[in-house]
Amino acid sequence: MALLELKNVYKIYGDLHALDDVSLKIDVGEWVAIMGPSGSGKSTVMNIIGCMDKPTRGEVLLDGVDIANESSRGLTDIRRDKIGLIFQQFHLINYLTALENVMVAQYYHSMPDEKEALEALERVGLADRAKHLPSQLSGGEQQRVCVARALINHPELILADEPTGNLDESNEKIVLDLFRQLHDEGTTLIVVTHDAEVGAAAERVITLEYGKVTSEDGDTSFGKVARRDVV
Amino acid sequence: MKRSTMYFRMITASIARRRSRMLVALLAVTVGATILAGLVMVYYDMPRQMGEQFLAYGANMILVPNGDSEGMTEDEVQEAIGAIGGVESDISYCYESATINDAPIIITGCDLDKTYATSPYWQIEGALPSKPGEILVGLEQAQFFSLHVGDTVSIAYLPPDATAATAGVNLNGAVEGKVFQGFTVSGILDTGGSEENYFFMSDKDMEALIGRSLTYDVTELRINADADELQADVEKIEANVPGVSPQLVKRITESQTTVLSKLSALVLLVTVITLALIMITVATTMTAVVTERRREIGLRKALGASDGSIMFEFMGEGLLIGFIGGLLGSFLGFGFAYLVSTNVFNSTITFLPALIPVTIIVALAVTALACILPVRNATKVDPALVLKGE
C-alpha cells in the first residue's frame, strides 16, 4: 500500500525546472534513499514531501491526501501529525536540554510526556545525557537527539535530509543502525543523501538528476540525463 | 506534563539561558518601569510635597474680623477652621497699641512657638520667650529703643475705655490710667520684614497686660489644598461663620498652582518619552531576537508549530520580560522617588502599593505593543530554511 505517491510533479522557478515531471511511489514500511548530485532536485523533493513547499503542478498524495491542495495550515498539521524530520545540521534548540528538545515535538503534536521523551532518548542511547544542552553534546549525540525527536510522535514517515552529512564513521553507523531498527519496526523512511554508503543501506534508491527521476532501482550512478534535456 | 508547564519551561529557558540578549530588553523595561513608577509616585505625592514646601512661604489664607467687628474670638476662629478641612496650621494674632516712654509701639500676642515653627526665616538672637514676663523684640524696635537680650523694659498699655476725660492728663501731657508692666527681652527678632517693627509676647502675657480675653485681628491659615479647593473653603467660611472674613493669599496659592502644573507637565513629558524609549528598545531587541532565531523558528514550524504558537511563544517571552521588569521597576521606582523626594523636597515619600500592579500592567502593555511587529515577522519565517542549512 502506497504511503506516498508523486504523480507528474513539477516545481518551476522562473525558467528553472527544479522538478520536471517526477513520479514515484513509496509504500508503507519502505526504506528509500533519494540520491543525486547537487542541483538534482533532492532538496526540492524533500521540501515537497516534508510539506514545506507545494509543487507547481502535479499531485502529491501522502496517506491519500493531496498535499498540493492543502493550505499552509493544513500542511503544518500534516507535518506535525505524520512526519518526523531529521536534519543534516541537527537543528536542536540551543537553550533547551536534550530532553526538552524531544519534548518540543510532543508539545506541538499533543501533550509533552517527560517519561516517554526519556524513553526515546534511551532508545538512541542518550538517557544519561538528557539534561545536557546541545553545546554539551557531540555531533553524533546531537543527531541521535534529533532522531529521538523525529520518532517521539510515532510518525508514519521519517524524512531525513543528509542525516550523516556531519557525522564521523562511528556515529554514521549508530544512526544507520537506528534507521535499521525503525525500518524493522515498520516505519517508512525516506533518506535524502549523496552518501553512497547511506544509500546502499536503504531498500531502494531513487536517483534524481536535473529534476528528473533517472533510476528507481538502486543504480546510484549519475549522468543519465543530458544537460540539453533540461528545460 | 501539561502543555502550559512545557510552555513556561520553554520561555523561561529562553530568557534564563540566553541571558546576554534578553538582559538588554529586561534592563530597558526595568529602567523604564523604575523611572515611570518613581515619577508617578513623586507626581502623586507632589501636592503634599509642594504643600510642605509652600508652608515655608507662609499662610495661603487669612481670617480677619468681618465688617464692624472689633476682633475674632477664639470660638469664631475654631468654628471657621471646623467648617473646612486640611488646615495644617493656624496662628492667631492680636495687635494692640502700647507705649514705651510715651513712644508708640505695637505689641503682638500669639502662640510664639507655633509661629516660630512655621517661620523658618526668623532669626533670633537670644531665645523665644519661655516664661511669663518675657518678650521678643523686632530688630528695628530693639535698635530704636537700644534694647538688648536680658534688658528689662516697661510697656504701658492704655485700655480703650481710658480717655483723657476719665483718666485725666498729667503735667507732661500723658494720659493717666495706663497699665504699666515690666518685661525682660528674651530675644531680638531679625526677619528682614515687617515683623522687626513689633514686640511679640505670649497670649497669656498679652491677656494680663490688656486685662481681658484676646480677640484676634488676624488668623493665618496654612491649608493643604489647591486654588480651587481654597476658593471653595472661602465660600464655606463665609456661609457658616458670619463674624469672620476669609481672604486668600493669592501670591502663595497662585504660585503653588503654577509650580504644580508646570511640574505635572514635566512629569507627563518625561513619562511619555520614557515609555517611547522602552518601546523602541524592546522592539529593537525583539527584532534582533527574531532575526537571530530565524532558524529556530523555522525548525519549530517544521516540527508543526502553527503561526499562533510561534506568536504565543515569542509574545510570552516579551511579556515575561515585561512582567519581571515591571515588578523590579515598581520597587526600584520607590527608591528613585525616595531619592528625589529627600534630595529635592527634603521630605520622605509614601509607598503606594497600588503602583505595583499598575507599573506591571503598563510594562506589560508597552512590551506587548513593542513585540507586535517583531513577533508578526517571526511567523513569516519559511520552515524550509532549516533544510537549506541556513
Interface residues (C-beta under 8 A of the other chain):
Chain A: S43 M46 N47 G50 M52 D53 R73 T76 D77 R79 R80 D81 L85 F87 Q88 Q89 H91 I93 N94 Y95 L96 E100 M103 V104 A105 Q106 Y107 Y108 H109 M111 P112 D113 E114 L133 R149 D161
Chain B: M1 K2 R3 T5 M6 Y7 R9 M10 A13 S14 R17 R18 R295 E296 L299 R300 K301 A302 L303 G304 A305 S306 S309 D382 P383 A384 V386 L387 K388 G389
